[in-house]
Amino acid sequence: GVENPYLGIYSKADGIHLRVIARARDRQTALGLIVPVEQAIHERLGEYIWGYDDDTPAQAAGTSLMNRGLSVAVLEMCTGGALANSITDIPDSLTYFKGGAVVYDAHGLKVSGVPAEVIKRYGVVSQETANAMADCVRSNFGADLGVAVTGVPGPGEFEGKPLGLAYISVTNGRSVREMEMRLPPRRVTIKRRVPNQALIELRRLVEETG
């Protein structure tokens, strides 16, 4: 027979969704069955959980920023403004979003203040360049946090690197969260998953450092 409660596991664009389903006479009894399962999940996966119920990565990050009175700015290469768009989907984003820039080549990065020697040494698509981008956009916009994404813009390889390779950097000026992503080589996937992951990393840094 089916276990009660039952745990449904779904892979979505913003991560793995866990749904706890309980069958009982009434809502109260069902919730009573769900609570210990939720606690067990939290004990094992707590640091990886970024939201509950209908949360989106943008909402979860926005709530973390608002709770602490912090602001953020973004610099994106390869997502075409999808990150800024996602942030500004939240009605309260005006209180914490300072702005951002969308670039598509080394010249755009240099205009944004990324040192030419970093780009020359490591390439446009690298963790080092992502880190420099996050630093620059944070200071350019006078924000508490800077978020940067850089990746292969497509349609094919770039700097000898494959479409689907991307780097994320989030900084508050003291700590940095870094991530390399290797995604299916589809632009629509990149523009959805890279911003989502950047927002999850943003929330993590805010929660870890206050």
C-alpha positions in Angstrom: 0.0 0.0 0.0 0.9 3.7 -0.3 2.7 5.1 2.7 0.8 7.7 4.8 2.1 10.4 4.8 3.4 10.1 1.3 6.4 12.2 0.0 6.2 13.4 -3.6 9.5 14.4 -5.2 9.4 16.7 -8.2 12.2 18.2 -10.3 11.5 21.8 -11.3 13.4 24.7 -12.8 14.2 26.2 -9.4 15.2 23.0 -7.7 13.6 19.9 -6.2 10.1 20.3 -4.8 9.1 18.0 -1.9 5.4 17.6 -1.3 4.1 15.8 1.8 0.7 14.3 1.3 -1.3 12.9 4.3 -4.7 11.2 4.2 -6.9 11.6 7.3 -10.4 12.2 8.5 -9.9 15.9 8.9 -7.3 18.7 8.2 -6.0 18.8 11.8 -5.2 15.0 11.9 -3.6 15.3 8.4 -1.4 18.2 9.6 -0.5 16.2 12.7 0.9 13.4 10.4 2.8 15.9 8.2 4.6 17.8 11.0 7.1 15.0 12.0 7.9 14.4 8.3 8.5 18.1 7.8 10.8 18.2 10.8 12.8 15.1 9.6 13.3 16.8 6.2 14.4 20.0 7.9 16.9 18.2 10.1 18.5 16.5 7.1 18.2 19.2 4.4 17.8 22.4 6.3 20.7 24.3 4.7 19.4 23.5 1.2 15.8 24.6 1.8 15.1 28.1 0.3 11.4 28.3 0.5 8.0 26.8 1.4 4.6 26.4 -0.2 4.3 28.9 -3.1 7.6 30.7 -2.6 9.7 31.5 -5.6 13.5 32.1 -5.4 12.9 35.8 -6.1 10.4 36.0 -3.2 12.6 34.1 -0.8 15.6 36.3 -1.6 13.5 39.4 -1.4 12.1 38.5 2.0 15.6 37.8 3.4 16.8 41.2 2.1 13.8 43.1 3.4 14.0 41.5 6.9 17.5 42.8 7.2 17.1 46.1 5.4 19.7 45.2 2.8 19.9 46.1 -0.9 21.2 44.3 -4.0 22.4 45.1 -7.6 23.0 42.7 -10.4 25.3 42.4 -13.4 24.3 39.7 -15.9 26.1 38.3 -19.0 24.2 35.4 -20.7 20.8 35.8 -19.1 19.7 38.9 -21.0 18.1 40.7 -18.1 16.2 37.6 -16.8 17.7 38.0 -13.3 16.7 41.7 -13.0 13.3 40.8 -14.4 12.8 38.0 -11.9 13.7 40.3 -9.0 11.4 43.0 -10.1 8.5 40.6 -10.5 8.2 41.0 -6.7 6.0 44.1 -5.8 8.3 45.1 -2.8 11.5 44.9 -4.9 11.7 48.7 -5.1 12.7 48.7 -1.4 15.8 46.5 -2.0 16.7 46.5 -5.7 19.2 49.2 -6.6 19.5 48.3 -10.3 21.6 46.3 -12.7 23.2 46.0 -16.1 23.1 43.5 -18.9 26.3 42.9 -20.9 27.2 40.5 -23.7 30.9 40.8 -24.3 34.3 41.8 -22.8 33.8 45.4 -23.7 30.5 45.5 -21.8 32.3 44.0 -18.8 35.1 46.6 -19.0 32.6 49.5 -19.2 31.1 48.0 -16.0 34.5 48.3 -14.3 35.7 44.7 -14.5 39.5 44.9 -14.8 40.8 44.1 -18.3 43.6 41.9 -16.9 41.0 39.6 -15.1 39.1 39.1 -18.3 42.3 38.6 -20.3 43.7 36.1 -17.9 40.6 34.0 -17.1 38.1 34.8 -19.8 34.7 36.4 -19.9 33.2 33.1 -18.7 35.0 32.2 -15.5 34.5 32.3 -11.8 37.2 34.9 -11.4 35.4 37.3 -13.8 32.0 36.6 -12.1 33.6 37.5 -8.7 35.0 40.8 -10.2 31.6 41.5 -11.8 29.8 41.1 -8.4 32.3 43.4 -6.7 32.0 46.0 -9.4 28.2 46.1 -9.5 28.0 46.3 -5.8 30.1 49.4 -5.6 28.8 51.0 -8.8 25.2 50.9 -7.5 26.1 51.5 -3.8 24.3 48.2 -2.8 24.9 46.0 0.2 25.2 42.9 -2.1 26.3 42.3 -5.7 25.1 39.4 -7.7 26.8 38.5 -11.0 26.2 35.8 -13.6 28.4 35.0 -16.6 28.1 32.2 -19.1 28.4 31.2 -22.7 25.9 33.3 -24.7 25.5 30.9 -27.5 24.5 29.8 -30.1 27.7 27.8 -30.0 30.9 27.7 -28.1 32.6 30.8 -26.7 36.2 31.0 -25.6 36.3 27.3 -26.4 33.7 26.7 -23.6 30.4 25.0 -24.2 26.9 26.5 -24.2 25.4 25.7 -20.8 28.5 26.6 -18.8 27.8 29.5 -16.4 29.2 31.0 -13.2 27.5 32.8 -10.3 29.0 35.1 -7.7 27.3 36.8 -4.8 29.2 39.1 -2.5 28.5 41.4 0.4 32.1 42.8 0.3 33.4 40.4 2.9 32.0 37.0 2.0 31.6 35.5 -1.5 29.4 32.6 -2.7 30.6 31.0 -5.9 29.0 28.4 -8.1 29.7 26.8 -11.5 26.7 25.4 -13.4 26.7 23.0 -16.3 23.3 23.1 -17.9 21.6 21.6 -21.0 22.7 23.7 -24.0 19.3 25.5 -24.4 19.0 29.2 -24.1 15.6 29.0 -22.5 16.9 26.6 -19.8 19.9 28.9 -19.1 17.7 32.0 -18.8 15.5 30.3 -16.3 17.8 28.2 -14.2 20.8 30.5 -13.8 18.8 33.4 -12.4 16.9 31.0 -10.1 20.1 29.6 -8.7 21.7 33.1 -8.4 18.7 34.1 -6.2 19.0 31.0 -4.1 22.7 31.7 -3.5 21.9 35.4 -2.7 19.4 34.3 -0.1 21.9 31.8 1.4 24.6 34.5 1.7 22.2 36.9 3.4 20.9 34.2 5.8 24.5 33.1 6.7 26.0 36.5 7.3 23.0 38.6 8.3 
